[in-house]
Amino acid sequence: MQVCNVCREKTPKYRCPACKIRYCSLDCYKSHKDICLPVEQPAPVPPEAKAASNTEPWTVEDLLHDEDVTDKVPLQRLQQLGQSKELQDLLCNPHLRQLLRTIDSADSKPDAMKVAMQEPLFVEFSDRCLKIVDNEAKSLPSIETDDL
């Protein structure tokens, strides 16, 4: 059963014409329209550009440089995110994908994150990501002082 993407309580009856998320009432629509991000139609890619883009422009390892951040999630835990059925299901939502694209292309990523965190769907996505990473961290063996 589907639930409203705004209040997460009722069955949705309507779909936003701009971003296609589902909502249940006028109140939900009013609260959503202030942060609505219309779905952008991708520009057609010429065949010669498709052939040139067969190789991935970057890898996860390229993003994990020591000088970039002090708190990092190990690659093994990041791979757990890619294997999560829950996250895959969430990423089927075009509104969430658009939110992620908007954050990725923003000049001020912290400001874009603040806006996205007002969206219940994005909060659910980020909570699930953190839960997967945190659960994985808790499952790693710890050293007890009695063992030393």
N, C-alpha and C positions, 0 to 999 in steps of 0.2 A: 504494500500500500504506500502511495506517495504522500508526503507531507509538504506543507507550505514551506518554501525556501526562505521565507522571512521570519514567521513566528514559530515554525517547527511544531505546530500543534494540530492544525486542522488539515483536512483534505483540500488540496488546491483545486480551484474551479477555473482560474484564469491563467493566461500566459502573457508575460510582458512582451509587447511588440518589438522592443529595442534589443533586449538581451535574451529573451526566450525563457527566463526562469518562471517557475510556477508560483502563484500566490493565491490566497484564499479570500481576501476581502479588500475593500477600499482602504481601510486603515493600513493593511500590509503594503498595498501598492504605494500609498503616500509615503510611508517610511522608506520604501525601496527606491522610489524614483529619484531621491536626492543623491543616491550613490550608484545609480544604474550605469553600467558600462555597456554600451551597445556592442553587439557582436560585429566584429569587422570581417568583411568578406576578404579572404586572401587574394592578392593580385595574381593573375595567371602567370605561371612561370614558363618562359620560352624553353623549348626542348633542349637548346644548347646549354642553357643554364642548369637544367636538370642533370645533364651528363657531367657537367663540371662539379656538381655538388654531391656526387656519389660518395665522397669521403666525408666523414664527420669533421666539422671544423674544430672541435675540441673534445677532450675527454674529461672524465671526472678528475683524473689525476692532474690535469692541467689547472684545475680550479683549486687544488689543495697545496698551495705554496706556503712554506713556513712563515714568510713575512706577511702574509695576508691577514691572518687572524690568530688570536692566542688560544681561544677555545674552539677546538675542532672535533668533529665526529669522525672516528676512524672509517676508512673506506669500507670495511666489512659491515659496519652498522648502516652506512648509506645504502649498501646493496640490499639490506633487509627492507628498506623503504621501497625499492623497485620490485620486490617480490610480494608485497602486501596486496592481497585481494581487495581489502577495504579501500586502500588508496586508489587502486585501479578503478574501482567502482565510482569513487568520488570524482576522479579525473575524467569520467565520461560526461560530466556536466559541462556544457559549453560556457556557462556563466563563470564557473571556477577557472576554466582554462583562460578565459578572457581576463579575469582578475590577475592571474599569474603572468600573462603577457604584459599587462599594464605595469605591474610591479617591475618586471624584468626590463622594460624599455623606459622606465621613468628616470628623469635626470636626478631627482632626489628620492632614492629608494626608501629612506626612513619615513618621509612624508607619504609615499605611496603605501607603505606598510600600515601606517596609522589609519589611512582611509580604508584599506582592505580589512583591517581588524574590526571595522564597524559592520561588516557583512557576516552574518551567521554562518554561511556556507564556508567562508574562508577560515573562520575561527575553528569550525569543525575539522577542516583539512589540516590546519596547523596543529591542533590538539592531537589528532591521530598520528601525525608525523612525530611529534614529541613523545607520544606514548610508545610508539614502536622503537624509537631510539633509546628511550629511557628503560623500557622493559629489557631490551637487548643488553644495556649496560648493567642492569641488575642481575642478569643471568651469567655475567662473566664471573669467574671464580675470584673470590677475595682472599686475602691473606689475613689470617687471624694472628693476633700477637701470641697466642698460646702455641701456635705451630712453630714459632721461631726458636 
